[in-house]
Amino acid sequence: MSFKLAVVGRPNVGKSTLFNRLVGKKLALVDDTPGVTRDRREGAATLAGLDFTIIDTAGLEEAKGDVLEARMRQQTELAIQEADVCLLLIDARLGVVPHDQYFATLLRKSTTPIILAANKCEGGAGQAGLHEAFKLGLGEPIPLSAEHGLGLSELYDALEPFAMGIEEDELNQAIDEELGDGEEGFDPDAPYEPDLEAPLRIAVVGRPNAGKSTMINQLLGEDRMLTGPEAGITRDSIGVEWEWRGRRVKLFDTAGLRRRARVTEKLEKLSVADTLRAVRFAEVVVLTIDATIPFEKQDLHIADLVEQEGRALIVAVNKWDLVEDAPKVLADLKEKLERLLPQIRGVPIVTFSALTGRGLDRLMPRIEEIHTLWNTRVTTSRLNRWLGAATSRHTPPAAKGRRVVLRYATQIKARPPTFAIFSSRADEVPTDYKRYLVNSIRENLDLPAVPIRLYMRQGSNPFADKKKKR
C-alpha cells in the first residue's frame, strides 16, 4: 500500500519543480509566472527506493465564490483530504509572508499530517527564510532545493514513516535483525488472544496489616490464609490455585513490605525478598492499601517497584466501610497517584471491605481489563500514523544544530507494551522528548495504567554514503 503526498503552498514556491524531480519526468509545466498549475496532477514518485503517489496542486489562493481561483483552491483542498501526508512548501528566499501563515493555520486544522519544507535554499540566500519558517508552528522546516536536488536526504527521513504498506514485511524482518531483545515470533499485527490454559498470575502486595490475606480469603470463599489483627502474620509468598468465571487464576499472598530502614531481622529480610520475587513472576500486581491510613511514601515505593518490573498494577483500597467522607478520600487518592506516579497514569482504584466482601466483586473484572491492556498489540500502520501526528505536534529538538528525524516505529513485544522507534540519530533524542512520546502513546493509543517501554534504535539512510563522499 503506497501513500499519497500532496505538495501544497502559495503560487510560485516550486511545487511543480519538486513534482517533476520526484517523478523523474517533466510532467508538470514550470515557469516563473505564478498560477501555471491549475488542476491537481498525480504521478508515481520514487525517492531512494521509497515509492509513493505525489499530487501537484494549484497555488493556494485566498479566494471565495465561483471565481477560477476559488475553484482551484477547492481542488487543492480535495487533494489535502485524499493525501496521507501534506508537504507545505514556502519560498526561503522571500521568507514567510502573510499567505504562508494563513495557509499554515488552514492546514493545521486538517487531520492530515504536515511536513514543512523551505524551497530554494541553495547557497546562502535562503538561510534567513529557513530560520523564519519556524514561526509557522509546524516544526523544523526541511531545507530543499527542488531545482538542484538538495535536501532529499532530509525529505526521505520525513516521508519514510508513511511508507509502511508494501515494505512492511521487509521492515519487520530488518527490525528482527537489528533488535535482539524482542519476543521471538512476536507479531504486533496479530490480535491478542488470552491463553486460557495458563493461569493468570496475581500478586497481592502492600504494607503490613492492610488486609491482603483477608481479601484473598474472601475471594476464595474460605479461610485459606491465616489472618489476625497482628501485623506481619504472613512471612512467605503463598500461591493458591483458583478459578474465576472458568478462568484459572493463581493468587500469591505476600508478606507486608515495610520501609527498608525498619527491616532488620534476617527472617523479615527473607520475607521481603520472597515478596519481590512474587512481583517479578506475576502478571498483575494488586497493591492493597488501608483506607484508614493515608497514602504513604512506602505505598508509592511499592508502586514504583511494580512499574520498574513492568507489571500491570491495580490499587485496592481496603476497609472502605470505615471511611467517613468517601468521595473526598477517593479524590485525594487519585490526585496523589496522578501526581506522584506519572509514569503509569490512570491506575485503576477499587474500593471495598475485605471483611464483609462489599465491593470486592469489582476487583477481578478490573484485573482482567488491566491484564488485557498489559498484553496490548498495536499494528505497525496505526503506530506510525501516531508517530507522524506526534512529531507534527511537537518535533524532536535539534541536536548540535542538526534536525533529528524519527523515521518509523514498531512494537517489539507485549507484557508490558514495548516499542522501538528508528532514527538516524537515535542517541541524540533527549530524555524529556522520549517521555513526551511515552505519554502520547498512552493517551492516543489507549494504554492507561500499564508500564510502557520505549527504545530508540539507529536506522540507516540511503543518502548517508553520498553525504560522506561530499
N, C-alpha and C positions, 0 to 999 in steps of 0.2 A: 504494500500500500504506500504509494508515493504521497508526498504532501504538497500543498499549494502555497506558493509565496506570492503575495500581492505587493508590488512596488508602488508606493504612493508618495505624493508630495506636491508642492505647488508647481506651476509650469516652469519648464526650462532648468530643472535641477540635475538632469542627466538620467532620468528613469529609463528612457529608451536605449541610451548608450549601454547602460548596465544590462538591460534585457538582451541586447544583441551579443554582448560578451558572454553571457552565461548560456545562451542557446547555441553559440558558435556560428551564427549566421546573421547577416544584416537584414533581419525580417522587418524591423520597425524603422520608419523614417526618422532620421536625425537631422536637426537643423537648429541654428541659433534662434530661430523665430519661436516665441512661446506659443503653445497650443497646437503643435503639429499633430500630436496624438489626440484622437477624439473618442474612439471606441476602445474598449478593453481588448487586449490581444493576449492569447495564451501560447506558450511554447514549451517544448521539452528541454529543460536545462540540466546541465551537468557541472558539478564543481568537485574536482578531485575524487571522482567516483561516487559522489552524492547526487542521485538522480531525483528530480522533482519537477513540478509544473510551475512555471513562472508566469505571472499575469502583469502585463504592462498596462498602466491606466492613464487616463487623461489627467492633466494637472488639476488638483483640487481648486475649485473656484467658490467664492462666497456669493453664489447666485441662487435666486429662487424664482418660482413661476415656471413658465413654459418656454423660456429662452433657451438657446442652444447650450450655453454654459451650464445651466441648471440640469439639463438632460445629461450632459457629460458627467456632471457630478453624481447623478443617480447611478450611472454605470459604474463609477468608481466605488460608490457605497455598496453596490451589489458584489463587486469583486472582494471588498473587505469582508463581507458576510460569508462568502464562499471559501475564503482563504483559511488555512491553518495558522498562518503567521503573516504579519504585515511588516514590510521594511519601509520605514519613513525616511525619505531622503531630504536633506537640506543642502544648500549650496554653501560650502565652507568659506568660499571667497567673499560672499556677501554677508555671511554671518546669519544670525537668527533675526528674521523680520517678523512683523506682526502676523502675517499669514501663517508662518510656521507655528507660532504659538497657538493660533486659533485652531489649526488642524491637529496639533498635538493634543489639545484638550478634547477635540472631537473623537480622535482615535482612542483616547484613554477611556471613554465611555463605552467603547466596544468590548466584547468579551474575547476578541481575537488578540493573542499575544503580539507585542510590538517590539521590533528591533529598530534602534535609531542609528542612522549612518550619515556621516558628513562627507559628501562627494566633492571632487575637485580639490583634494588635499595634496596633490603633487607639489613638490617644492615647499617653500615656506609661506606662500601667500594664504593658505587656508588654515594655518595653525590657530590664529586668533578666533576664527569662526568655529573651529573644532572645540575649543575650550568653552566658547559661548554656548554651545549646544547643550551643555549640562543643565542650563536653566529651564529647559523644556520639561524636566522632571521625568524623563523616560530612561534614566540610567546613563551609563557611559556610552558615548557615541563611537561607532566604528569608523576610523579614518579610511576613506576609499578614494580611489581614482578609477572610475569606470572606464575612462578612455585609455589609461595606461596599465590597467590591471593590478593596481596596488591595493593592498588591504584584503586580498582574497583569503588569506590565512585566517584573519580575524572573522571574516564573514562565514567561513567554513565552521569555525568553532561555535558561532552563534546559531547556525542552521542545523547542525548535526543532531541535537536533541529531538528534532521534529521528524527525523528520518528513521522511525523505529519499526516500519512495517515489513517490507521485503527483507531487510537486513537483520531482522530480529534474531533469527536462528544463528546467524554468523556472529552477531553481537553477543548472544548468550554463551556461545562457545568460547569467544575471546575472553569473556568475563570469567568463565570457569578456569581458563588457563592462567589468568592474572591473579585471581583470588584463591588463596589456599585455605581460607577459613570459613567458607560457606558450607551449607549442608549438602552432602553428597546426593545428587539426583533431585535437588530442590527445584521445583518449577513454580515460580510466582504466579503464572497464569492459570494453574490448576486450582480449582476451588477447594477450600478446606473441608475435609470430612473427618469428624472425630473418630478415633479408634475406640470403639465401644468394648473391645476385648481387653484393652489395657485399663487398669483402674485410674481414676482421676485422683492425683496425689495432692492432699491439702494439709498444710502445716498450720497449726494453731499456736500463735506466739503472743507474748505480751509480758508485762511486769508481773511479779508475784501477786497472787490473790485477786487477779482480775476476773476470775470465773471461767477460765479456759476448760478445766475438766468438767465443771458443772454444765457448761454449754454442750460439750461432746456427749455427756450422759443424756441430756435432753434430746439431742438429735438421734441418738441410738435408741432411746426409749427404755434404757436400763442403766443401772448403776455400774457401769463398766469401769469407770475411773474412780479412784479414791479421792474424796473431797472432804473439805472441812474449813473452819474459819482460820486455821493456821496457814501462814504464808509458807510457800516452798515445799508443799507436800509432794508434788511431782518432781522427781530428780532425774529421770532419764526420758528419752523420747519413746513413747509407746505408739506403735502403729496398729490401727484397728481397721479390719475389713468391714465394709458396709455396702448396702445397696440402696440407691435413691432413685425412684421412678425407673427402675430397670437398669440403671447405670451403676457399674461398680465404682466404689469410692474407697480410698484408703486415707483415713484420718490419722494425723500424727499429733498427739498431745505432747507438749514440750514443757520443760522447766521454765519458770519465770526468769526473765532477764533483768538483773539489777545493774546499776552503774558499775563500771569496771573497778572503781576505787573501793567499792563495797564487797567485791568478790575476793575473798581471802582464803577460804578453806579449799583444800585440794579437791574434795568431793564436789563442791559447787562449781569449781573451775571445769571439772569434767562434765558436769551437767550443762554448763553453758556451751562447751564445745559440741556436745551432743545436739543441742538445740540448733546451733549454727549449721551442723551437718544436715539436720532435717529440713532447714530452709533451702539448702543447696539442692536437695533431691526433690523438693516439692515443685508443683506447677503453680499452685495458688497458695498464697500465704494470708491467713486471717489474723490481723493484728487486733487483739482484744484489749479494750480499754474499760476501765471502771468509770462509769458516768459520774460518780460522786467525787472523783478525784480529778482535778483539772489536767488538761493535756500537758504533759511534761516533756522535758528535753529527752528523757530516755525513750519515750514513745517515738519521738522524731528520729532518734538514733536508730531504733529498730526498723522504722520505715525506710530510712536511708540505706540500711544494710540490705533490705529486701530488694530495693531498686538496683543496688550495685550487683547483686546476684542475678538480676534480670528476671525476677519472678513477678507474676501478677499479684496485686495487693488489694485487699479489702479491709476496711476499718470496721470492726464490730464493737459497738458501744453497749456494754452490759449494764445491768442494774438501772435500766431506764425508768422503771417504775418508781424509783426513789428520787427522780429529778422533779423539781417543783415547776420551774419555768422552762419547759421542754423546747419551745421554739427558739428562745434566746440562746440556750446552751448549744443547740444544734447549729445555729447560725454562727456562733463563736467558733465552734469546732471546724466548720467548713472554711471559715476565713483563715484560721491558723494553718490548716492543711494547704490551702492555696498559696499562702504567703511563705510558709516555711519549707514547703516541699514542692517547688515549682517544676522540678524535673519529671514529676508524674502527676500533672494536674488532672483533676476530675476523678480522684479516687472515690469509689462508691462507699457510702457510710450506711450501715444497717444498725438500727437501734432495737433493743429487745431486753427481755428479762430472762436470763438463763434459768433462774429458779422456778418461775411459773411457766416458762415457754412462750409467753406472749410476744409476738413479733418475730419469733425465731424462724417461722415458716418463710420469711423473706430472704433468709441468708443463702440457702442453696441455689435458688434461681439467679441471684446476683453473682454467685461464684461461677455458675455455668456461663453467664453472659461475659464475665471478665476473662474466663478461660478461652472462650471463642475469640475475643479480641486479641488475646495473647498469641493466638495461632493465625492471626490475620495474614492473608496474602494479597498483595496489591499488584495488579497486572503492570507489566512494563510500560504499556502505552499510557495507562492512566497516571503512572508515576511520572512519566516525562511530560505529560500535559501539566501536572502540578509544578514540576521544576521550571518549565517555561514561564508559568504565571508567577511563581515565587521570585524568580530572578528579574522579571519585568517590574514587579513592585519594588524590589529592593536589590539592586545589583551588588555583586561582591565588590568590596573595596579594592582599589588598585594596590598593587604591591611593587615597590621600587619603581614607581612611575609607569608600570605596565598593567593592563587590564587582566583580570582573572576571569576566565570563561568556564562555566560548569557545562560540560558537553552532554552528558546523559546520565541517567540513574537507573538502578535496578535493585530489586530485593534479593538478597543472597541467602537469607534464612528467616525462619519464624521462631517463636518461642525464646526470646521476645522478637518482635519485628525488627529486622536488621537490614540496613540499606547501604549501598555503595554508590557514590557519585564520582564520575570520572571527569578529570580536568587535566589540562596540560601543565597546570601549575598547582597541583593538589596540595603541596606542602606549604603554600603561601596563603591558604584560606584561613583567616583568623578564627579563634575560638568563639568569639561573640557572634560571628556570622553563622557558624555551624549551629549554635544554639538557636538562632533565628530560624534556620531550616528545620530543625527538630520540632520547634513549636508550630511551624507552618504545616509540617506533616501531621502533627497531632490534631490541628484544627481543621485542615482541609480534607484529610483522608479518614476522618472519623476514628481516631485512635486515642481516646481518652484513657487515662488511668494506668496504662501499661508502659513499662520501660521501652524506650526506642534507642536503638543503636545506629549510629551514622558514621561511616568511614569514607574518607576521601582517597581516591585512587588515581594514580598517574596514568593518563591516557596518552595516545600518540596523535600527532598532527601530520598529515601528509606533506605539509609545506615546510616542516622543520628542517629537513636536509637542504632545501633551497635557501632557507634563511642563513644557514651556516656557510653555504658557498658564497653568499654575498659578503 
